[in-house]
Amino acid sequence: MTTKTTRSAELYERACKVLPGGNSRTSVFRLPHPIYAQSAEGKTIIDVDGVKRTDFLNNYTSLVHGHRHPVVMEAVRKQLDNLTAIGMATESEILLSEILCERVTTFERMRYTNSGSEAVMMAIKAARAFTGRPKIAKCEGCYHGSYDFAEVSMATTPENWGNEPRSMAYSDGTPQGVLDNVVVIPFNKTEDAERILSAHGKELACIVIDPVPNQAGLVRARPDFLNMIRDFCKKNGVLLLFDEVITFRLGLGGAQGEFGFAPDLTAIAKTIGGGFPVGAVGGRADVMSVFDPSKGKPKAPHAGTFNANPVTMTAGAAAMKHLTKDRMDYINRLGERARKQIAEAFKAAGIPGQVTGMGSLFRFHFSTDEFTDYRSTFASAAQKKMVAALSEYLLDHGFLLAPTGMGNISTVVGEADVDRLSETVLAGLREISRKQAAAQ
Ligand SMILES: Cc1ncc(COP(=O)(O)O)c(C=O)c1O
């Protein structure tokens, strides 16, 4: 890095003495050390060395109104003056649920957790409890958080992935019983996926689908693939579980509203917490009744000390109310602008590349291959190096995106910010080009 990182380096040295690898969250780790944030306001972050950056990461897509939005802050301040956490129910969970159930036709009932990982876990447990079946199916290379079953085959590589997707551990030590209960299909490869699924029809509780999976390139699910999944589920009594932890920011009714799809269950998180830890499951009332404790022990018991905590619920309700149709259209328009301009930057720099995404989400790749499934989007070592080089250039020139090249728009950035980002991408690409030429 060319920007100052002295204080971050000092903090990292301290962190290494009390945290494994000095880290608590792999997604914010970078070598030689993470950059430590000091403060943030709106679209701007200031790090501990005083360097300012425009935030196009938004805590990995969750801060849809940027940092410390006044509308959210006011609601949270009032809540902080009232109570923060309590061993009782509060009205705030009803308020957020009313907003979400009104916006999403498939949300007949809601249930809250503290993260997207937990939301996916509870949705899977609900599907098992409702169907009485043990197995789930998921797509290769898709990230659904850190629940054992959801993690399977999320990061296979050409060295180990074989001819077609199969159930492979992500964390060392994953029990064989977990692997035996996860069927892995290729995303967007309709015929292959259907063939693999058909051997397991009556054993499956649910199929987990992220309609625009970031880990698999931020490529949209094809209509024929989704139609096959929906028909397969109907025919075999399998529940369709959408993971909209990221894609819920694509429309007021989530990606399912944009795609015109009606999953039985949906896991959401990120934006709905207004900047606080959150997760939720929304879905069909009969399926969600597995959580219902009113008639004795539920089929899927679910406790959680901080479930539906009133600070998160209040922040989430304020953030969701502020996310009007106009504002949603605005961030989606700026997302389109970013995708178009960054793709043009690749052309102008003469570097092969493409930009994927939808709505307010975008991701650049140093490949012009046709992207379908995870394998087709898998970056080579050379491409990974270029993604890292461009991400580093952007960090050095005032922008925060994911190190994978994923960015997203909040309601507090403007066209001029997107234009500056695209110009900086072009300058970064030209620098990469110059360095490549010099190395030859
Ligand atoms: C698609 C998807 N599902 C689940 C998760 C897990 O959410 P959390 O990080 O809140 O546990 C993530 C996190 O980025 C995600 O992108």
The ligand as an SDF file (V2000), in Angstrom:
LIG
                    3D

 16 16  0  0  0  0  0  0  0  0999 V2000
  -25.6520  -15.2990    0.6100 C   0  0  0  0  0  0  0  0  0  0  0  0
  -25.2320  -15.2750    2.0510 C   0  0  0  0  0  0  0  0  0  0  0  0
  -25.8330  -16.1020    2.9100 N   0  0  0  0  0  0  0  0  0  0  0  0
  -25.5130  -16.1080    4.2230 C   0  0  0  0  0  0  0  0  0  0  0  0
  -24.5540  -15.2690    4.7120 C   0  0  0  0  0  0  0  0  0  0  0  0
  -24.2090  -15.3000    6.1730 C   0  0  0  0  0  0  0  0  0  0  0  0
  -24.6340  -14.1180    6.7690 O   0  0  0  0  0  0  0  0  0  0  0  0
  -23.9030  -13.5900    8.1050 P   0  0  0  0  0  0  0  0  0  0  0  0
  -22.5550  -13.1070    7.6870 O   0  0  0  0  0  0  0  0  0  0  0  0
  -24.7990  -12.4930    8.5920 O   0  0  0  0  0  0  0  0  0  0  0  0
  -23.8380  -14.7480    9.0320 O   0  0  0  0  0  0  0  0  0  0  0  0
  -23.9060  -14.3760    3.8500 C   0  0  0  0  0  0  0  0  0  0  0  0
  -22.8810  -13.4480    4.3490 C   0  0  0  0  0  0  0  0  0  0  0  0
  -22.2730  -12.7050    3.6390 O   0  0  0  0  0  0  0  0  0  0  0  0
  -24.2400  -14.3900    2.4790 C   0  0  0  0  0  0  0  0  0  0  0  0
  -23.6220  -13.5930    1.6130 O   0  0  0  0  0  0  0  0  0  0  0  0
  1  2  1  0
  2  3  1  0
  2 15  2  0
  3  4  2  0
  4  5  1  0
  5  6  1  0
  5 12  2  0
  6  7  1  0
  7  8  1  0
  8  9  2  0
  8 10  1  0
  8 11  1  0
 12 13  1  0
 12 15  1  0
 13 14  2  0
 15 16  1  0
M  END
$$$$
